[in-house]
Amino acid sequence: MENQNLARRMEEGAAFFPVERAGRRPVWCPNPAWTGVSLADLAPGADTKGSFSSHFVRVRKDCEVPDHLHESQWEWNAILDGQGKMILDGREILFKPGDTFTTPPGVRHAVVADKEDVALLAVFVPGPK
């Protein structure tokens, strides 16, 4: 199967909601604390009354989402494009498009894009309010 670049298709597509923002394209914002990491909100926690949040995340080649944890949130990541490694509770796991990771609250994790850009979908439960 040829690479269909799901990340590019999702980024160029529209996000549909049953509210006034229907059909909008995601707006990318660089993370000020993490070099080479950008985020685009799909469903911010404020829109879901804190039940969940979802975001596109880009990690540029030779950059990373550094080691961190979420005190009270589960996090689910789906790798859309690129290869790299997830460091999950001290364990290094290589990933490719289609791989997913579920991180419970309080578990340290990082995403490293060594040799190519990485695009992923991140979902947090509960979402920030």
N, C-alpha and C positions, 0 to 999 in steps of 0.2 A: 504494500500500500504506500503510495507516495505521501510525503509530508503535506498535510493540508493546512498547516499553520493555523490551528484553532485559535491561538492567542490573537493573531492579526484579525481573523474574521470576527472574533468577539469584540475587539477594540474598535473596529470599523463599523460594527453593527450598532443598533440602538438598544437601549434598556427600556423595557416596557413596564409601566406601573399603572394601576387603576386610579391615578391621581393626575394633577395638572402637569407633571413632569414627563408624562408618557412620550416615548420616542426620542428622548434626549440622548446624546452621546456622553459617555463618561468623561469627566474633567480630571486631568492628571495633575497631581500636586507632588512636588518633591518632598521627601521627609527631611526636615531641617537637621535632624540629629544623625541620620544615616546616609552617608555619601553613596550616590548611585542607586538609591531606592526611591521609587515613586509609587503613589497610591491613587486609585480612582474609586470613589465610593459608588456602589451600585444601590445598596439599601442601607443608609446610615442608621445607627441605633435610634436616633431621634425620630426617624420615620416609622420605625417598627415598635415604638414605645418600649424600647429596650429588650424586646424578645430575641432579636438577633441582629447582626449586621453582616454585610457582604461587600467585598472589595476586590478589584483587580490589583495586583502588585507586580511591579517590574523590578528586577534586580539586575543591574548592568554587570557585564563581564568584569571580573576581578573585584567585585563588590560583594557585600553581604548584609543581610538582616542579622545584626549581632545577637549573641546569646542574651536571652531575656525569658521572662515567664509572665503569665497572666494569673493573678491571684484567684479570680472567681469565674473565669471564662474557659469554656472548651473552645478549641480552634481546630477547624478542618481546612486543610490545604489540598487543592488539586493542581498538579503541575500541568500547565497548558502548553508550554514551549520551553525548550532548552534543557540542558543537563547540568547537574551540579551535585551538591550534597546537603543533606539535612543532618544536623547534629541534634539528636533527640535524647535528652537525659544522659548526655555524655557518649552516646552511641552514634557513630558516623554511618550514614546510610546514603548510598549513591542513588540518585533519582533521574528519571527520564519522563517525557510527556506521558500522561495517563496515570502516573503514580499518585497516590494520595497519602496523607498523613493526618492522624487524629491525635491532638495533644490535649491531655486533661489539664485542668487548672493546677497551677503550682509546679508544672514540669518545665524545666529549662529547655530551650530549643533555639536553633539558628538556621538560616538558609544561606548557603554559599554558592555564588555563581563564579566558578573558577575560570572556565575557558570560553563561555558564551553567555549571552543574556538569558535570563530566566523570566518567564511570565507564569503567574499562578493566580488562582482564585482562592481567596481566604474568607471563611465564614466563621463568625464568633457567636457563641451562645452562652449566656445572654449577651446582647449587644450593649454598648454604652448608651446611656440615656442622654 
